[in-house]
Amino acid sequence: MSSGFATPTPAQGSAQPLPAALPIAPRRRWYRPPAGGLSRIAYYTMLTFCTFLFVYPFVWAVSNSLKTRDDFFDHQTRLVPHPFQWSNYSDVFNGVEGQLYKAAFGTWIWNSLWISVLAAVTVTVSSSLVAFGFAYFRFPLRNFFFGCVLATMMLPGVVTLVPTYLLWNKLHFTGPGTFLFLSKNQYPLWAPNLFGSAFYIFLMRQFFLGIPRELFEASRMDGDNYWTMFWRIAAPLARPAMIVTFIFEFKASWTELQKAIVYLRSDKTFTVPRGLKNLLDLYGPSAGGHGDYQVIVAATVLSTLPMIIIFFLGQRYFVEGIATQGRKG
């Protein structure tokens, strides 16, 4: 039964063969090891040596955390302890026998965890918003203001330490008490990140500049405002850079000791670095301790594990962010 429409048929001899598919170029690696035999051996030998230099301190810490007090100061420096003193890790939480002080290590881990997460989230969001403004908008003296932001990186943290403390003290956030269910003297450790960081603003701005501007112009034609344009286009494309920023700031906040010494007073509000400093002061011979440094090293190993986990979870995005910046270059 005819449908009323004529089906076109190619004429005899007029059918042309379809063009072959264009070959897809393989993805270029951002680094290629040398191809020669001797060069490759030298390359992997250098990598093995550098890996040993970076891994050995952690291996040494794990080894000494399993030694007894007498073996810790043994001049033979055996890497494999004998016998294994597993009780050192329980002493981190329960305290050393004969010592009056009982460390609240679990509380320190929790304090460091939520402070580091808040610091990383706030600085990632605030820095990316400021960086997007400097990358997208065209306004007078834009480069001048961006240079002023970068100029703040030249000021060491020690220079602004006293003025910042006086400011927080004026706001009554240096003493005991709580505010919004959080200890007041813990706010100075993460709240300044609400205003961004010069280094992360620079990092994110360079990433945003690599995004084609036509994407934003098309989004504006579809009716998006600047806020939705940032969250729907800029933020997803800049996810590797934002994850790198999160990891960097999490590590910086997790290992922050200077601010913790200045603001934290009670062991219930201590972070891990401040708690380790307190253990070193208490267990050291200068404070009447017996030199239980094996317990301090065990606590150091435990405090390192969250950072290792965070790095392995974000390693793919970390390498992707570096490789993306390399391809742009």
C-alpha positions as CSV (number, residue, x, y, z in Angstrom):
1,M,0.0,0.0,0.0
2,S,1.4,3.3,-1.1
3,S,1.8,6.0,1.5
4,G,1.5,8.9,-1.0
5,F,5.2,9.9,-0.8
6,A,7.8,8.8,-3.3
7,T,10.9,7.3,-1.9
8,P,13.9,8.7,-3.5
9,T,16.3,6.1,-5.0
10,P,19.8,6.9,-6.1
11,A,20.4,6.7,-9.8
12,Q,22.4,4.0,-11.4
13,G,26.1,4.7,-11.0
14,S,25.5,7.9,-8.9
15,A,25.9,6.4,-5.5
16,Q,29.0,7.8,-3.8
17,P,30.8,5.9,-1.1
18,L,30.7,7.3,2.4
19,P,33.8,9.1,3.5
20,A,36.0,7.2,6.0
21,A,35.8,8.3,9.6
22,L,38.5,10.7,10.6
23,P,41.1,9.1,12.9
24,I,40.9,10.2,16.5
25,A,44.1,11.5,17.8
26,P,45.2,9.8,20.9
27,R,45.3,11.9,24.1
28,R,48.7,13.4,24.5
29,R,50.3,12.6,27.8
30,W,51.4,15.7,29.7
31,Y,54.7,14.0,30.4
32,R,56.5,11.1,28.6
33,P,59.3,9.2,30.2
34,P,62.5,8.8,28.2
35,A,62.5,6.0,25.6
36,G,66.2,4.9,25.7
37,G,67.3,2.0,27.8
38,L,69.9,3.8,29.9
39,S,67.8,6.9,30.2
40,R,64.8,4.9,31.4
41,I,66.9,3.1,34.0
42,A,68.3,6.4,35.3
43,Y,64.8,7.8,35.3
44,Y,63.3,5.1,37.4
45,T,66.3,5.0,39.6
46,M,65.8,8.7,40.4
47,L,62.1,8.1,41.0
48,T,62.8,5.3,43.4
49,F,65.4,7.4,45.3
50,C,63.0,10.3,45.6
51,T,60.2,8.0,46.7
52,F,62.5,6.6,49.4
53,L,63.3,10.1,50.6
54,F,59.6,11.0,51.0
55,V,58.4,7.7,52.4
56,Y,61.2,7.0,54.9
57,P,60.2,9.6,57.5
58,F,56.7,8.0,57.7
59,V,58.2,4.5,57.9
60,W,60.6,5.7,60.6
61,A,57.6,7.2,62.6
62,V,55.6,4.0,62.3
63,S,58.6,1.9,63.4
64,N,59.4,4.1,66.4
65,S,55.7,4.2,67.4
66,L,55.9,0.5,68.0
67,K,59.1,0.5,70.2
68,T,59.5,0.5,73.9
69,R,60.8,3.5,75.7
70,D,64.3,2.0,76.0
71,D,64.4,0.9,72.4
72,F,63.4,4.3,71.2
73,F,66.7,5.8,72.3
74,D,68.7,2.7,71.2
75,H,71.8,3.8,69.1
76,Q,71.4,0.8,66.8
77,T,68.3,2.4,65.3
78,R,66.6,-0.9,64.2
79,L,63.9,-0.2,61.7
80,V,61.9,-3.3,62.7
81,P,61.0,-3.1,66.4
82,H,61.4,-6.1,68.6
83,P,59.2,-6.6,70.5
84,F,56.2,-4.7,69.0
85,Q,54.8,-2.3,71.6
86,W,51.2,-2.1,70.4
87,S,50.1,-0.5,73.7
88,N,51.7,2.8,72.6
89,Y,48.6,3.5,70.6
90,S,46.2,2.8,73.4
91,D,48.4,5.0,75.6
92,V,47.6,7.9,73.2
93,F,44.0,7.7,74.3
94,N,44.3,6.4,77.9
95,G,47.5,8.1,79.0
96,V,50.9,6.7,80.0
97,E,51.1,4.6,83.2
98,G,52.5,6.7,86.0
99,Q,51.4,10.0,84.4
100,L,48.6,12.1,85.9
101,Y,47.5,13.5,82.6
102,K,45.0,11.7,80.4
103,A,45.1,12.9,76.8
104,A,41.7,13.6,75.1
105,F,43.1,12.6,71.7
106,G,39.7,11.6,70.3
107,T,38.4,15.1,71.1
108,W,41.4,16.6,69.4
109,I,40.8,14.6,66.3
110,W,37.1,15.6,66.2
111,N,38.0,19.3,66.7
112,S,40.6,19.2,64.0
113,L,38.2,17.4,61.6
114,W,35.3,19.9,61.8
115,I,37.5,22.9,61.9
116,S,39.5,21.7,58.8
117,V,36.3,20.9,56.9
118,L,34.7,24.3,57.7
119,A,38.0,26.1,56.8
120,A,38.3,24.2,53.5
121,V,34.7,24.6,52.5
122,T,34.4,28.3,53.3
123,V,37.7,29.3,51.6
124,T,36.9,27.2,48.5
125,V,33.4,28.8,48.1
126,S,34.5,32.4,48.9
127,S,37.7,32.3,46.9
128,S,36.0,30.9,43.8
129,L,33.3,33.6,44.0
130,V,35.9,36.3,44.1
131,A,38.0,34.7,41.4
132,F,35.0,34.4,39.1
133,G,34.3,38.1,39.6
134,F,37.9,39.0,38.6
135,A,37.8,36.6,35.6
136,Y,34.4,37.4,34.1
137,F,33.5,41.0,34.8
138,R,35.1,43.9,33.1
139,F,35.3,46.9,35.3
140,P,37.7,49.9,35.8
141,L,40.8,49.2,37.8
142,R,40.2,45.5,37.7
143,N,43.9,44.6,37.4
144,F,44.8,47.1,40.1
145,F,42.4,45.6,42.6
146,F,43.6,42.1,41.7
147,G,47.2,43.3,42.2
148,C,46.2,44.6,45.7
149,V,44.8,41.1,46.5
150,L,48.0,39.5,45.4
151,A,50.0,42.1,47.4
152,T,48.5,40.7,50.6
153,M,50.4,37.5,50.0
154,M,53.6,39.4,50.8
155,L,52.6,40.0,54.4
156,P,53.8,37.2,56.7
157,G,51.2,35.8,59.1
158,V,53.3,36.9,62.0
159,V,52.8,40.6,61.0
160,T,49.0,40.4,61.2
161,L,48.9,38.0,64.2
162,V,48.6,40.6,66.9
163,P,46.1,42.9,65.1
164,T,44.0,39.9,64.2
165,Y,44.0,38.8,67.9
166,L,43.0,42.2,69.1
167,L,40.1,42.2,66.6
168,W,38.8,38.9,67.8
169,N,39.3,39.9,71.4
170,K,37.2,43.0,70.7
171,L,34.5,40.7,69.3
172,H,34.7,38.6,72.5
173,F,35.8,35.5,70.6
174,T,39.0,34.7,72.5
175,G,37.6,33.6,75.9
176,P,35.4,30.8,77.1
177,G,31.8,30.4,76.0
178,T,29.9,29.2,72.9
179,F,28.3,30.8,69.9
180,L,26.0,28.9,67.6
181,F,26.9,25.6,69.4
182,L,30.6,26.1,68.8
183,S,33.3,27.2,71.1
184,K,34.1,30.9,70.7
185,N,37.9,30.6,70.7
186,Q,37.7,28.1,67.8
187,Y,36.2,30.6,65.4
188,P,39.4,32.4,64.7
189,L,40.8,29.2,63.3
190,W,38.4,29.0,60.4
191,A,36.1,32.1,60.2
192,P,38.6,34.3,58.4
193,N,38.3,32.0,55.4
194,L,34.9,33.4,54.8
195,F,36.6,36.3,53.1
196,G,38.8,34.2,50.8
197,S,42.5,33.7,50.4
198,A,44.8,35.6,48.0
199,F,46.6,32.4,46.8
200,Y,43.4,30.5,46.1
201,I,41.8,33.5,44.4
202,F,44.8,33.6,42.1
203,L,44.6,29.9,41.4
204,M,40.9,29.9,40.7
205,R,41.0,33.0,38.5
206,Q,43.6,31.5,36.2
207,F,41.4,28.4,35.9
208,F,38.3,30.5,35.1
209,L,40.1,32.5,32.5
210,G,40.6,29.2,30.6
211,I,36.9,28.7,30.2
212,P,35.5,30.0,26.9
213,R,33.6,33.2,27.4
214,E,31.0,32.1,24.8
215,L,29.6,29.6,27.3
216,F,28.7,32.4,29.6
217,E,27.3,34.6,26.9
218,A,25.1,31.7,25.7
219,S,24.0,31.2,29.3
220,R,23.1,34.9,29.6
221,M,21.0,34.6,26.4
222,D,19.1,31.7,28.0
223,G,18.1,33.9,30.9
224,D,20.6,32.9,33.6
225,N,21.7,35.5,36.0
226,Y,25.3,35.8,37.3
227,W,24.6,33.6,40.3
228,T,23.2,30.6,38.3
229,M,25.8,31.1,35.6
230,F,28.5,30.6,38.3
231,W,26.9,27.5,39.8
232,R,25.7,25.8,36.5
233,I,28.7,26.5,34.3
234,A,31.8,27.9,36.1
235,A,31.7,25.7,39.2
236,P,31.3,22.3,37.4
237,L,34.0,23.1,34.9
238,A,36.3,24.3,37.7
239,R,35.7,21.2,39.9
240,P,39.3,20.0,39.7
241,A,40.7,23.3,40.8
242,M,38.1,23.6,43.6
243,I,39.0,20.1,44.9
244,V,42.7,21.0,44.8
245,T,41.9,24.2,46.8
246,F,39.9,22.1,49.3
247,I,42.7,19.6,49.8
248,F,45.3,22.4,50.2
249,E,43.3,24.2,52.8
250,F,42.3,21.1,54.6
251,K,46.0,20.2,55.0
252,A,46.9,23.7,56.1
253,S,44.2,23.9,58.7
254,W,44.9,20.3,59.9
255,T,48.5,21.2,60.6
256,E,48.0,24.7,61.9
257,L,49.8,25.2,65.2
258,Q,50.5,28.9,65.6
259,K,46.8,30.0,65.8
260,A,46.0,27.1,68.0
261,I,48.6,28.1,70.5
262,V,47.4,31.7,70.5
263,Y,43.6,31.1,70.8
264,L,43.0,27.7,72.4
265,R,43.3,27.4,76.2
266,S,41.4,24.3,77.3
267,D,42.4,20.8,76.2
268,K,38.7,20.2,75.3
269,T,39.1,22.7,72.5
270,F,42.6,21.6,71.4
271,T,43.2,20.6,67.8
272,V,45.7,17.8,67.0
273,P,48.8,20.0,66.6
274,R,48.0,21.8,69.8
275,G,47.4,18.5,71.6
276,L,50.7,17.1,70.3
277,K,52.5,20.1,71.6
278,N,50.8,19.6,74.9
279,L,51.9,16.0,75.0
280,L,55.4,16.9,74.2
281,D,55.5,19.4,77.1
282,L,54.0,17.0,79.5
283,Y,55.8,13.8,78.7
284,G,59.2,15.4,78.2
285,P,61.8,15.3,80.9
286,S,61.6,19.1,81.3
287,A,58.0,18.8,82.7
288,G,58.8,15.8,85.0
289,G,57.9,13.1,82.5
290,H,59.8,10.0,81.7
291,G,60.6,10.8,78.0
292,D,57.7,8.8,76.5
293,Y,58.4,10.0,73.0
294,Q,57.2,6.7,71.5
295,V,53.7,7.7,72.6
296,I,54.1,11.1,71.0
297,V,55.3,9.5,67.7
298,A,52.3,7.1,67.8
299,A,50.0,10.1,68.2
300,T,51.7,11.7,65.2
301,V,51.2,8.6,63.1
302,L,47.5,8.6,64.0
303,S,47.2,12.3,63.1
304,T,48.7,11.7,59.7
305,L,46.3,9.0,58.6
306,P,43.3,11.4,57.8
307,M,45.6,13.4,55.5
308,I,46.6,10.3,53.7
309,I,43.0,9.3,53.2
310,I,42.0,12.7,52.0
311,F,44.8,12.8,49.4
312,F,43.9,9.3,48.0
313,L,40.3,10.3,47.7
314,G,41.1,13.5,45.8
315,Q,44.2,12.2,44.0
316,R,42.4,11.8,40.6
317,Y,41.1,15.4,40.7
318,F,44.4,16.6,42.0
319,V,46.3,15.2,39.1
320,E,43.6,16.2,36.7
321,G,43.8,19.8,37.8
322,I,47.6,19.8,37.3
323,A,47.3,18.1,33.9
324,T,44.6,20.6,32.8
325,Q,46.7,23.5,33.6
326,G,49.6,21.9,31.7
327,R,47.5,21.5,28.6
328,K,46.4,25.1,28.8
329,G,50.1,26.1,28.9
